[in-house]
């Protein structure tokens, strides 16, 4: 039922969290902490999106039930195709929401980047790496996802030493994140003249794509201390005669930016704020990189004993 689905999706908790976060944004001084306020704003958007999707599903269900009741009361068979189409659409949407209930991680709905590394086994491992790359590419095609090659290092003669691809599709990361690990292949080597059995390894690394437009750098003027002083280098006519140089200190982060190359204090101030905005963006990117490193987990030992899956190919 829709009530069971609502509980499985955690919609009641989402509504409570959304109300609490919206109330938090109304408090004095909320926007003074840029990093925290941005995280709260992004979480509000995610919660609103989830709740609206569920509410729309309930509304469509109610409309379909009403249409069905009208058809029964009026004994109007002409409404049957519309009712049937409504139920079919609802069944599809409910299936998608059930999947969303399973894939409820913070980044499960994002696109994914898969990187394949050849492990122990020499050229055999490089051949196996290419096989894995093709296998996941075919899987993405069957799912209707888009793939984009990001990086490719050929092997020695055959196969690939390393390859990285981006997969764009709904819940791509959520569907693929469990593939992270070492994959072991056992087969009769096609490159071995004596047709002996070989064991080779390749590692698969899966990380989510974090969109850049999620980062919005807003600087509260109250968080910046502005100091002016006399320039000491070459510049315009007013250099060394007026306080045209500008030093900005971003109090929450301690970042200091100075600019004295422009002709006027106003120009130096504008330039300094551009630099400060860039430094804050870089700081946010570094935080994302650390988060990605945590998502990747510990470095994999690309050899026997650490595999998550075994593939055995018989002649």
LOMILUM-137104 format. One line per 3 residues: for each residue x, y, z of C-alpha. Coordinates in Angstrom, 1 decimal. Layout:
// LOMILUM-137104
X,Y,Z | ...
***
This chain:
// LOMILUM-137104
0.0,0.0,0.0 | 1.0,3.6,-0.3 | 1.1,3.8,3.5
3.7,1.0,3.6 | 5.6,2.7,0.9 | 5.5,6.0,2.8
7.1,4.3,5.8 | 9.7,2.5,3.7 | 10.7,5.7,2.1
10.9,7.5,5.4 | 8.6,10.3,4.3 | 7.2,11.0,7.8
10.8,11.5,9.1 | 11.6,13.6,6.0 | 8.7,15.9,6.8
9.8,16.3,10.4 | 13.4,17.0,9.3 | 12.3,19.5,6.7
10.2,21.4,9.2 | 13.1,21.5,11.7 | 15.6,22.7,9.0
13.2,25.4,7.7 | 12.7,26.7,11.2 | 16.5,26.7,11.7
17.0,29.0,8.6 | 14.7,31.6,10.3 | 17.0,31.9,13.3
19.1,35.0,13.7 | 22.7,34.5,12.6 | 22.0,31.3,10.6
23.6,32.7,7.4 | 26.7,33.8,9.2 | 28.2,30.3,9.0
28.4,29.8,5.2 | 29.5,26.2,5.2 | 26.7,25.1,7.5
24.0,27.2,5.9 | 24.9,25.8,2.5 | 24.7,22.2,3.7
21.3,22.9,5.3 | 20.0,24.6,2.1 | 21.1,21.6,0.0
19.4,19.1,2.4 | 16.2,21.2,2.3 | 16.2,20.9,-1.5
16.7,17.1,-1.3 | 14.0,16.7,1.2 | 11.5,18.9,-0.7
12.2,16.9,-3.9 | 11.6,13.5,-2.2 | 8.4,14.7,-0.5
7.0,16.3,-3.6 | 7.6,13.1,-5.6 | 5.7,11.0,-3.0
2.8,13.6,-2.7 | 2.5,13.6,-6.5 | 2.3,9.8,-6.5
-0.5,9.9,-3.9 | -2.4,12.6,-5.9 | -2.1,10.5,-9.1
-3.4,7.4,-7.2 | -6.4,9.4,-5.9 | -7.2,10.7,-9.4
-7.1,7.2,-10.8 | -9.3,5.8,-8.1 | -11.8,8.6,-8.6
-11.8,8.0,-12.4 | -12.4,4.3,-11.8 | -15.3,5.0,-9.5
-16.9,7.3,-12.0 | -16.6,4.7,-14.7 | -18.3,2.1,-12.5
-21.1,4.5,-11.4 | -21.9,5.6,-14.9 | -21.1,2.1,-16.4
-19.0,3.9,-19.0 | -16.6,1.5,-20.7 | -15.0,4.3,-22.7
-13.1,5.3,-19.5 | -11.4,1.9,-19.2 | -8.3,2.7,-21.4
-7.6,5.8,-19.3 | -8.1,4.0,-16.1 | -5.8,1.2,-17.3
-3.1,3.6,-18.4 | -3.3,5.4,-15.0 | -2.8,2.1,-13.1
0.1,1.1,-15.4 | 1.8,4.5,-14.8 | 1.2,4.1,-11.0
2.7,0.6,-11.0 | 5.8,1.8,-12.8 | 6.2,4.8,-10.4
5.7,2.7,-7.3 | 8.3,0.2,-8.5 | 10.7,3.1,-9.0
10.0,4.4,-5.5 | 10.5,0.9,-4.0 | 13.9,0.9,-5.7
14.6,4.4,-4.2 | 13.7,3.0,-0.8 | 16.5,0.4,-1.2
18.9,3.0,-2.7 | 18.5,5.7,-0.1 | 22.2,6.6,0.4
23.2,10.3,0.1 | 24.7,9.8,-3.4 | 22.9,6.7,-4.6
20.9,8.7,-7.2 | 24.1,10.2,-8.6 | 26.0,9.3,-11.7
29.0,7.1,-11.2 | 32.7,6.9,-12.2 | 34.1,3.4,-12.6
37.9,2.8,-12.7 | 39.4,-0.5,-13.6 | 43.0,-1.4,-12.6
45.0,-4.5,-13.8 | 46.3,-6.5,-10.9 | 48.5,-9.6,-10.5
48.8,-11.6,-13.7 | 50.7,-9.5,-16.2 | 49.2,-9.3,-19.7
46.5,-11.7,-18.6 | 45.3,-9.2,-16.0 | 45.4,-6.5,-18.6
43.2,-8.6,-20.9 | 40.9,-9.3,-17.9 | 40.7,-5.5,-17.2
39.5,-4.9,-20.7 | 36.9,-7.7,-20.4 | 35.5,-6.1,-17.3
35.4,-2.7,-18.9 | 33.4,-4.1,-21.8 | 31.1,-6.1,-19.5
30.1,-3.0,-17.4 | 29.7,-1.0,-20.6 | 27.3,-3.5,-22.0
25.4,-3.6,-18.7 | 25.1,0.2,-18.8 | 23.8,0.0,-22.4
21.2,-2.5,-21.4 | 20.0,-0.2,-18.6 | 19.7,2.7,-21.0
22.5,4.6,-19.3 | 25.0,6.8,-21.1 | 28.7,6.0,-20.9
31.7,8.4,-21.4 | 35.3,7.3,-21.5 | 37.5,9.5,-19.2
40.9,7.8,-19.3 | 42.5,4.8,-20.9 | 46.0,3.3,-20.6
46.7,0.4,-23.0 | 48.3,-2.8,-21.8 | 51.5,-4.3,-23.1
50.4,-5.8,-26.3 | 46.8,-6.7,-25.3 | 44.2,-5.4,-22.9
44.2,-2.4,-20.7 | 46.4,-1.4,-17.8 | 43.9,1.1,-16.5
40.6,2.6,-17.8 | 38.1,5.0,-16.3 | 34.6,5.7,-17.4
31.6,7.8,-16.3 | 28.2,6.2,-16.3 | 25.2,8.6,-16.4
21.8,7.2,-15.3 | 19.2,7.2,-12.6 | 20.7,5.6,-9.4
23.8,4.6,-11.3 | 26.0,4.9,-8.2 | 23.5,3.2,-6.0
23.3,0.3,-8.4 | 27.1,0.0,-8.9 | 28.7,0.9,-5.6
28.7,-2.7,-4.4 | 30.9,-3.6,-7.4 | 33.9,-1.9,-5.7
36.6,-4.5,-5.0 | 38.9,-7.1,-6.6 | 37.5,-9.4,-9.3
39.3,-12.7,-9.9 | 39.2,-14.6,-13.2 | 40.2,-18.3,-13.7
40.4,-19.6,-17.3 | 42.5,-21.4,-19.8 | 44.7,-18.6,-21.2
44.2,-17.9,-24.9 | 47.8,-16.5,-25.0 | 49.4,-19.6,-23.5
50.6,-22.1,-26.1 | 50.4,-24.9,-23.6 | 46.8,-24.1,-22.7
47.4,-23.9,-19.0 | 44.9,-22.5,-16.5 | 45.7,-18.9,-15.4
44.4,-16.9,-12.5 | 44.3,-13.1,-12.9 | 43.0,-10.1,-11.0
41.6,-6.7,-11.7 | 40.2,-4.0,-9.3 | 37.0,-2.0,-9.8
36.6,1.3,-8.1 | 33.3,3.1,-8.0 | 32.7,6.6,-6.8
29.8,9.0,-7.2 | 29.8,12.1,-9.4 | 29.4,15.2,-7.2
28.0,18.0,-9.2 | 29.9,21.3,-9.1 | 26.7,23.4,-9.2
25.9,22.0,-5.7 | 28.6,24.3,-4.4 | 27.3,27.9,-4.0
29.9,30.3,-2.6 | 28.1,33.2,-0.8 | 30.2,35.5,1.3
28.5,37.4,4.2 | 30.1,40.8,4.4 | 29.9,40.5,8.2
32.3,37.6,8.0 | 35.0,39.6,6.3 | 37.3,42.2,7.9
38.6,44.7,5.4 | 41.9,46.5,6.0 | 43.3,49.2,3.7
46.9,50.3,3.5 | 49.4,52.1,1.3 | 50.6,50.1,-1.8
54.3,49.4,-2.0 | 54.8,48.3,-5.6 | 54.4,49.7,-9.1
51.0,50.7,-10.2 | 48.8,53.8,-10.9 | 49.3,57.4,-10.1
48.0,57.0,-6.5 | 50.3,54.2,-5.5 | 52.5,55.1,-2.5
50.3,58.2,-1.9 | 46.9,56.8,-0.9 | 45.6,53.8,1.0
44.6,51.9,-2.1 | 45.8,48.4,-1.1 | 43.2,46.0,0.4
43.5,43.1,2.8 | 40.6,40.8,3.4 | 40.4,38.4,6.3
37.6,35.8,6.2 | 36.9,35.3,9.9 | 35.2,31.9,9.9
38.1,30.2,7.9 | 41.0,32.5,8.7 | 41.8,32.9,5.0
43.7,36.2,4.2 | 43.7,37.8,0.7 | 45.6,40.9,-0.3
45.5,43.0,-3.5 | 47.4,46.1,-4.4 | 47.9,46.0,-8.2
44.8,47.8,-9.2 | 44.7,51.6,-9.5 | 42.0,52.3,-6.9
40.9,50.9,-3.6 | 37.5,49.9,-5.0 | 39.2,47.9,-7.8
41.6,46.2,-5.4 | 38.6,45.3,-3.1 | 36.7,43.8,-6.0
39.7,41.8,-7.1 | 40.4,40.6,-3.6 | 36.8,39.4,-3.2
37.1,37.4,-6.4 | 40.3,35.7,-5.0 | 38.6,35.0,-1.7
35.6,33.4,-3.4 | 38.0,31.2,-5.4 | 39.8,30.2,-2.2
36.6,29.3,-0.5 | 35.5,27.3,-3.5 | 38.9,25.5,-3.5
38.4,24.8,0.2 | 35.0,23.2,-0.5 | 36.5,21.1,-3.3
39.2,19.8,-0.9 | 36.5,18.8,1.5 | 34.7,16.9,-1.3
38.0,15.2,-2.3 | 38.4,14.0,1.3 | 34.8,12.8,1.3
35.4,10.9,-2.0 | 38.5,9.3,-0.5 | 36.4,8.1,2.4
33.8,6.7,0.0 | 36.5,4.8,-1.8 | 37.5,3.1,1.4
40.8,1.4,2.1 | 43.2,0.7,-0.7 | 42.6,-2.7,-2.3
45.2,-5.4,-2.5 | 44.8,-6.4,-6.1 | 45.7,-10.1,-5.7
44.6,-13.4,-4.4 | 42.6,-13.5,-1.2 | 41.1,-10.0,-1.4
38.6,-10.6,-4.3 | 34.9,-9.9,-3.9 | 33.8,-12.1,-6.9
35.3,-15.0,-8.8 | 34.7,-15.8,-12.5 | 35.5,-19.2,-13.8
35.5,-19.8,-17.6 | 35.5,-23.4,-18.7 | 36.7,-24.5,-22.2
***
